[in-house]
Amino acid sequence: MSSSNLLYVFLCILFVQFHHTLQSTSPILFNFGDSNSDTGGYVPASGVYIGLPHGNTFFHKGTGRFGDGRLIIDFLCESLKLNYLSPFLESLAPDFRGGANFAISGSKTIIELYSPFSLDVQVKQFMHFQLRSLQLLFEGHKDMISESGFRDALYMIDIGQNDLLGALYLSNLTAPPVIKKIPSMLAEIKLAVQNLYKTGAKKFWIHNTGPLGCVARELARHPHNNTDLDRIGCYKVHNVVSVAFNKGLKALCEELRSTFIDATIVYVDIYTIKYNLFAQYKSYGFTKPLKACCGFGGEPNNYNVKATCGQPGYTICDNVTQSIIWDGLHYSEAANHVVASQILSTKFSTPPITLDSFWKS
């Protein structure tokens, strides 16, 4: 073989090695969850269009997100200089080079008739995505995530609030029956991590659930006395079950770390971050923390199930940047930005690992 041919082969080898190095060190995210992190999967999943006013602050159009703009996961992607995650079910011009989003609004840990995209289903969708990606890569298609890309990716889970809210309704707002159901919810999260680990996943980022008793929808839908509320005006029973779920989830993460000793499992305390927003709202520039910006009914919560955000009769507040809650349940972009900043500080993470450190050599 001539020296020129040897040089050509050597350069090809270097290119392949460099290409795989780039794939393995560039951030790749796979997300599983509900509306807290759904970047548009609900629309192709249900056929229901989510248009303006949702999306009017940042995107200036409907994107399938429930909120006026960016979600927490969007800000986390920005911090990694990643494009926003494309929903797995999006068939028109998706971009899966930086990962994929399997979250669907309304999803629970446990599958139900009106909530078909349970966590288990989302994980199975990921398995299909992984297999198909590797098949296409083998067939010569470009821009597919490689085996090393899947191995080095971060797997994010943010789910549980819909399970708790549904159980609360069935229990007539009493905590003990809901708390009895929490182990079965946690078992589904454990199974999801186990199944993802079997596919090669080694890096997990798990959010606990927020203070469900502080959102405007819950306060407006359930008649209450002052004794039902805590010191800042949030529903006690909702937050009791939220805290119980989070306590179990934190213990589960500790168990999983001892089981999968070669994996990194980060538990993020979203509850404390969000509760602090409501408790110290003035210091963050918010006003009337328990009132939805987009809705109907005025004071004190501006929520009515017959005229929710986007339905005839709704109104929008003058300055959404001063609102924590956008539509009664989902947070405003301004609140999501604060939450994401707190997450990135690592003060609420166990262990306190920075998000970008997962891809630093």
C-alpha positions as CSV (number, residue, x, y, z in Angstrom):
1,M,0.0,0.0,0.0
2,S,1.4,3.4,-1.0
3,S,2.1,6.1,1.6
4,S,-0.8,8.2,0.3
5,N,-3.2,5.3,0.8
6,L,-1.9,4.7,4.3
7,L,-2.4,8.3,5.1
8,Y,-5.9,8.1,3.8
9,V,-6.8,5.1,5.9
10,F,-5.2,6.7,9.0
11,L,-7.3,9.9,8.5
12,C,-10.5,7.8,8.1
13,I,-9.7,6.0,11.3
14,L,-9.1,9.3,13.1
15,F,-12.4,10.7,11.7
16,V,-14.4,7.7,12.9
17,Q,-12.8,7.9,16.3
18,F,-13.4,11.7,16.5
19,H,-17.0,11.2,15.4
20,H,-17.7,8.7,18.1
21,T,-16.0,10.8,20.7
22,L,-18.2,13.8,19.7
23,Q,-21.3,11.6,20.0
24,S,-20.3,10.2,23.3
25,T,-19.4,13.6,24.9
26,S,-22.1,15.8,23.4
27,P,-25.2,16.1,25.7
28,I,-28.1,13.8,24.9
29,L,-31.3,13.7,26.9
30,F,-34.2,11.3,27.1
31,N,-37.1,12.6,29.1
32,F,-40.1,10.7,30.5
33,G,-43.1,12.3,32.3
34,D,-46.3,14.4,32.1
35,S,-47.3,18.0,31.3
36,N,-44.5,19.4,33.5
37,S,-42.0,18.4,30.7
38,D,-44.2,17.6,27.7
39,T,-42.8,19.7,24.8
40,G,-45.6,18.8,22.4
41,G,-46.3,15.1,22.5
42,Y,-49.9,15.5,23.7
43,V,-51.0,16.9,20.4
44,P,-50.0,14.0,18.1
45,A,-51.0,11.6,20.9
46,S,-54.5,12.9,21.2
47,G,-55.2,14.9,18.1
48,V,-56.2,17.8,20.3
49,Y,-54.6,21.1,19.2
50,I,-53.2,23.3,21.9
51,G,-53.0,26.8,20.5
52,L,-52.8,30.3,21.8
53,P,-52.9,31.7,24.4
54,H,-50.6,28.8,25.4
55,G,-47.2,29.7,24.1
56,N,-47.8,33.4,23.7
57,T,-45.0,34.7,25.9
58,F,-42.0,33.1,24.2
59,F,-43.0,31.0,21.1
60,H,-45.9,33.3,20.1
61,K,-47.8,30.3,18.9
62,G,-49.1,27.0,20.2
63,T,-46.4,24.4,20.5
64,G,-48.3,21.7,22.4
65,R,-46.9,22.9,25.7
66,F,-49.3,23.8,28.5
67,G,-47.9,27.2,29.6
68,D,-47.3,30.6,28.3
69,G,-43.7,29.8,27.2
70,R,-40.7,27.6,28.1
71,L,-40.9,24.7,30.5
72,I,-38.2,23.7,33.0
73,I,-36.8,21.2,30.6
74,D,-36.5,23.9,27.9
75,F,-34.3,25.9,30.2
76,L,-32.2,22.9,31.1
77,C,-31.7,22.2,27.4
78,E,-30.6,25.9,26.9
79,S,-28.1,25.5,29.7
80,L,-26.5,22.6,27.8
81,K,-26.7,24.5,24.5
82,L,-29.1,21.9,23.2
83,N,-32.1,22.4,20.9
84,Y,-35.4,21.9,22.7
85,L,-36.3,18.2,22.8
86,S,-38.6,17.0,20.0
87,P,-41.5,14.8,21.1
88,F,-41.1,11.1,20.2
89,L,-44.5,11.1,18.5
90,E,-43.7,14.2,16.3
91,S,-43.5,13.0,12.7
92,L,-42.9,16.3,10.9
93,A,-39.4,17.6,11.0
94,P,-38.3,16.3,14.4
95,D,-34.7,16.7,15.6
96,F,-33.6,13.7,17.6
97,R,-29.8,14.4,17.5
98,G,-29.9,15.6,21.1
99,G,-32.3,13.0,22.3
100,A,-36.1,12.7,22.5
101,N,-39.0,13.5,24.8
102,F,-41.5,10.8,25.6
103,A,-43.5,12.8,28.1
104,I,-47.2,13.2,27.5
105,S,-49.5,15.5,29.4
106,G,-51.9,13.7,31.7
107,S,-49.6,10.7,32.0
108,K,-49.3,8.7,35.2
109,T,-47.0,6.1,36.5
110,I,-49.8,3.5,36.2
111,I,-51.6,3.0,32.9
112,E,-55.3,3.9,32.8
113,L,-58.0,4.1,30.1
114,Y,-58.0,7.9,29.9
115,S,-54.2,8.1,30.5
116,P,-52.7,5.5,28.1
117,F,-49.2,6.8,28.0
118,S,-48.0,5.6,31.4
119,L,-44.4,5.6,32.4
120,D,-44.1,1.9,31.3
121,V,-45.4,2.7,27.9
122,Q,-43.0,5.6,27.5
123,V,-40.1,3.4,28.4
124,K,-41.3,0.8,25.8
125,Q,-41.5,3.6,23.2
126,F,-37.9,4.5,24.1
127,M,-36.8,0.9,23.5
128,H,-38.4,1.0,20.1
129,F,-36.6,4.4,19.4
130,Q,-33.3,3.0,20.5
131,L,-33.6,-0.2,18.4
132,R,-34.7,1.7,15.3
133,S,-32.0,4.3,15.7
134,L,-29.3,1.7,15.8
135,Q,-30.8,-0.2,12.9
136,L,-30.8,3.0,10.7
137,L,-27.3,3.8,11.8
138,F,-26.1,0.4,10.7
139,E,-27.9,0.9,7.4
140,G,-25.8,4.0,6.8
141,H,-28.2,6.8,7.8
142,K,-26.6,9.8,9.3
143,D,-27.5,11.9,12.4
144,M,-28.6,8.8,14.3
145,I,-27.7,8.4,17.9
146,S,-25.0,5.8,18.3
147,E,-24.7,3.0,20.9
148,S,-22.2,5.2,22.8
149,G,-24.7,8.1,22.6
150,F,-27.4,6.1,24.3
151,R,-24.9,4.8,26.9
152,D,-23.7,8.3,27.8
153,A,-27.1,10.0,27.6
154,L,-29.0,11.4,30.6
155,Y,-32.4,9.8,31.4
156,M,-34.8,12.2,33.1
157,I,-38.0,11.3,34.9
158,D,-40.6,13.7,36.1
159,I,-43.9,12.0,36.9
160,G,-46.3,11.3,39.7
161,Q,-48.5,14.4,40.2
162,N,-51.4,13.0,38.1
163,D,-51.4,9.8,40.1
164,L,-51.6,11.7,43.4
165,L,-54.3,14.1,42.2
166,G,-56.4,11.3,40.8
167,A,-56.1,9.3,44.0
168,L,-57.1,12.4,46.0
169,Y,-60.3,12.9,44.1
170,L,-61.2,9.2,44.7
171,S,-60.5,9.5,48.4
172,N,-62.6,12.6,48.8
173,L,-59.4,14.6,49.8
174,T,-58.3,12.3,52.6
175,A,-54.6,11.4,52.8
176,P,-54.4,7.8,54.2
177,P,-56.0,6.1,51.1
178,V,-53.7,8.0,48.8
179,I,-50.6,7.2,50.9
180,K,-51.5,3.5,50.7
181,K,-51.2,3.7,46.9
182,I,-47.9,5.4,46.8
183,P,-45.8,2.2,46.9
184,S,-47.4,1.0,43.7
185,M,-46.6,4.3,42.0
186,L,-43.0,4.1,43.2
187,A,-42.8,0.5,42.0
188,E,-43.5,1.7,38.5
189,I,-40.7,4.3,38.7
190,K,-38.4,1.6,40.0
191,L,-39.3,-0.7,37.1
192,A,-38.7,2.1,34.6
193,V,-35.2,2.7,35.9
194,Q,-34.5,-1.1,35.9
195,N,-35.7,-1.5,32.3
196,L,-33.7,1.6,31.1
197,Y,-30.6,0.3,32.9
198,K,-31.0,-3.0,31.0
199,T,-30.8,-1.0,27.8
200,G,-27.5,0.5,28.9
201,A,-28.6,3.6,30.7
202,K,-26.3,4.7,33.5
203,K,-27.2,8.3,34.2
204,F,-30.6,9.2,35.8
205,W,-32.0,12.6,36.8
206,I,-35.3,12.2,38.8
207,H,-37.5,15.0,39.8
208,N,-39.9,14.7,42.8
209,T,-43.4,16.2,42.6
210,G,-44.2,19.8,43.5
211,P,-46.6,21.2,46.2
212,L,-49.9,20.2,44.6
213,G,-51.9,22.1,47.3
214,C,-50.5,25.5,46.2
215,V,-51.8,25.5,42.6
216,A,-54.8,27.7,41.8
217,R,-56.9,24.9,40.3
218,E,-56.9,22.8,43.4
219,L,-57.7,25.7,45.7
220,A,-60.6,26.8,43.4
221,R,-62.1,23.4,42.8
222,H,-62.4,22.3,46.4
223,P,-64.4,24.3,49.1
224,H,-62.2,24.7,52.1
225,N,-61.9,26.3,55.5
226,N,-58.9,28.1,56.9
227,T,-58.1,24.9,58.9
228,D,-57.7,23.1,55.6
229,L,-54.9,25.5,54.6
230,D,-51.3,25.9,55.8
231,R,-49.6,29.1,56.8
232,I,-49.2,30.4,53.2
233,G,-52.7,29.4,52.0
234,C,-51.9,26.0,50.4
235,Y,-54.1,22.9,50.8
236,K,-52.6,20.8,53.6
237,V,-53.9,17.4,52.4
238,H,-52.5,17.8,48.9
239,N,-49.1,18.7,50.2
240,V,-49.1,15.9,52.8
241,V,-49.5,13.3,50.0
242,S,-46.9,15.1,47.9
243,V,-44.4,15.0,50.8
244,A,-45.1,11.3,51.4
245,F,-44.6,10.5,47.7
246,N,-41.3,12.4,47.7
247,K,-40.1,10.8,50.8
248,G,-40.6,7.4,49.2
249,L,-39.1,8.5,45.9
250,K,-35.9,9.7,47.7
251,A,-35.6,6.4,49.5
252,L,-36.1,4.6,46.2
253,C,-33.3,6.6,44.6
254,E,-31.0,5.6,47.5
255,E,-32.0,1.9,47.0
256,L,-31.3,2.1,43.3
257,R,-27.9,3.6,43.9
258,S,-27.0,0.7,46.1
259,T,-28.3,-1.8,43.5
260,F,-26.7,-0.2,40.4
261,I,-23.4,0.8,41.8
262,D,-22.0,1.8,38.3
263,A,-24.9,4.2,37.7
264,T,-25.4,7.8,38.8
265,I,-28.9,8.6,40.1
266,V,-29.7,12.2,41.0
267,Y,-32.7,13.1,43.0
268,V,-33.9,16.7,42.6
269,D,-36.1,18.3,45.2
270,I,-38.6,20.2,43.0
271,Y,-41.1,20.4,45.9
272,T,-38.9,22.6,48.1
273,I,-37.9,24.9,45.2
274,K,-41.6,25.4,44.2
275,Y,-42.9,25.8,47.7
276,N,-40.3,28.5,48.3
277,L,-41.7,30.3,45.3
278,F,-45.1,30.5,46.9
279,A,-43.8,31.2,50.4
280,Q,-41.3,33.9,49.3
281,Y,-43.0,35.1,46.1
282,K,-42.3,38.8,46.6
283,S,-38.5,38.2,46.7
284,Y,-38.8,36.6,43.2
285,G,-40.9,39.5,41.8
286,F,-44.3,37.6,41.8
287,T,-47.6,38.9,43.0
288,K,-50.8,37.0,44.1
289,P,-49.1,33.6,44.0
290,L,-52.3,31.6,44.4
291,K,-54.1,33.2,41.4
292,A,-53.9,31.9,37.9
293,C,-52.9,34.3,35.2
294,C,-55.0,32.8,32.4
295,G,-58.5,31.6,33.4
296,F,-61.9,32.8,34.6
297,G,-63.4,33.9,37.9
298,G,-61.2,36.7,39.2
299,E,-60.2,36.7,42.8
300,P,-58.9,34.7,44.6
301,N,-57.8,32.0,42.1
302,N,-59.1,33.0,38.7
303,Y,-60.0,29.4,37.8
304,N,-63.2,27.9,36.7
305,V,-63.4,24.4,35.1
306,K,-66.1,25.7,32.7
307,A,-63.9,28.5,31.3
308,T,-60.3,27.4,31.6
309,C,-57.4,29.1,29.8
310,G,-58.2,29.2,26.1
311,Q,-61.9,28.5,26.4
312,P,-64.7,31.1,25.8
313,G,-64.8,33.7,28.6
314,Y,-61.2,33.4,29.8
315,T,-59.0,36.4,30.6
316,I,-55.3,36.9,30.9
317,C,-53.5,38.9,33.6
318,D,-51.7,42.1,32.6
319,N,-48.3,40.9,33.4
320,V,-47.7,37.1,33.3
321,T,-44.1,37.6,34.5
322,Q,-45.5,38.3,37.9
323,S,-47.6,35.1,38.0
324,I,-46.3,31.8,39.3
325,I,-49.2,29.8,37.9
326,W,-50.3,30.2,34.3
327,D,-53.6,28.4,33.8
328,G,-54.5,27.0,37.2
329,L,-52.2,24.0,37.2
330,H,-49.2,24.6,35.0
331,Y,-46.5,27.1,35.9
332,S,-45.6,30.3,34.0
333,E,-42.4,30.6,32.0
334,A,-41.2,33.1,34.6
335,A,-41.7,30.6,37.4
336,N,-40.1,27.8,35.3
337,H,-37.1,29.9,34.8
338,V,-36.6,30.4,38.5
339,V,-37.1,26.7,39.2
340,A,-34.6,25.7,36.5
341,S,-32.0,28.2,37.9
342,Q,-32.4,26.6,41.3
343,I,-32.0,23.1,39.8
344,L,-28.8,24.1,38.1
345,S,-27.4,25.5,41.3
346,T,-27.3,21.8,42.6
347,K,-28.5,23.0,46.1
348,F,-31.5,20.8,45.7
349,S,-29.9,17.8,44.2
350,T,-28.8,14.5,45.8
351,P,-25.9,14.0,45.1
352,P,-25.1,17.7,44.2
353,I,-24.0,17.0,40.6
354,T,-24.1,19.7,38.0
355,L,-26.1,18.9,34.9
356,D,-23.3,19.5,32.4
357,S,-20.8,17.4,34.4
358,F,-22.3,14.3,32.9
359,W,-20.5,15.0,29.6
360,K,-17.3,16.4,30.9
361,S,-14.2,14.2,30.4
